[in-house]
Amino acid sequence: MTTAHRAQADGQTERQNRTLEDSLRCSISYHGNDWNEHLPMVEYAHATLVSSSSKLSPFFVYTGRHPKNPLGRAESDQPVARSRVEYASRFVQHRQEVIERARKDLLDAQEAQKKFYDRCRAANPFKVGDLALLSTQDLNISHATAETTLRSRKLIPRFIGPYPILDLHGNVALLDLPANLKHISPRFNIDKLKVYNSNLIASSVV
């Protein structure tokens, strides 16, 4: 399940949806009323697109074979079995090999992506008891302007606070919010927080 206001937690789905949308957008006419006519080809292109992680197409992983080319009959890369029993045996063995290959490639890709993410991500700068400023980017305007007289989103501060950190669980911080913000969840990813420096920030709203 995707975390609220945390799109990168489900980035794979977001990228997949965007890819399909872009494919249809490039295929439809100017008026956009013939999109359904292009669905079969977009679906075929998506199903046969080789993943950079698994090195296999979704269709091949699911069925254990390459699909027939809609513009011409594709030659099978599998030898013809001499009996149904032999065919079934080869099919099961081939499917197991495909799944194991895909699993290994995906695990290797995940490990590489984790190393890249860990290398790029800065260490958690917060600890329990610290004061932190809260980003207003994903807050309702009434919440974001709770400590001000502003009513325009264009003019609201980028951060409000500071608020004490009561607890830390991984990259999620529990904030001690004031009474006028008690009706919203006090747990935020540290991406939404900013270190409060009293020497640089004089007011309680930034």
RAFEN-V973156 format. One record per run of one state. SS is the DSSP state (H for helix, E for strand, L for the rest). FROM is the first residue (numbers start at 0). TO is the last residue. If there is no record, write none. Layout:
ss;from;to
SS;FROM;TO
SS;FROM;TO
This chain:
ss;from;to
L;0;5
H;6;26
L;27;33
H;34;47
L;48;48
E;49;49
L;50;55
E;56;56
H;57;62
L;63;82
H;83;119
L;120;129
E;130;134
L;135;139
H;140;143
L;144;151
H;152;154
L;155;157
E;158;168
L;169;170
E;171;174
L;175;177
H;178;180
L;181;185
E;186;188
H;189;191
E;192;194
L;195;203
E;204;204
L;205;205
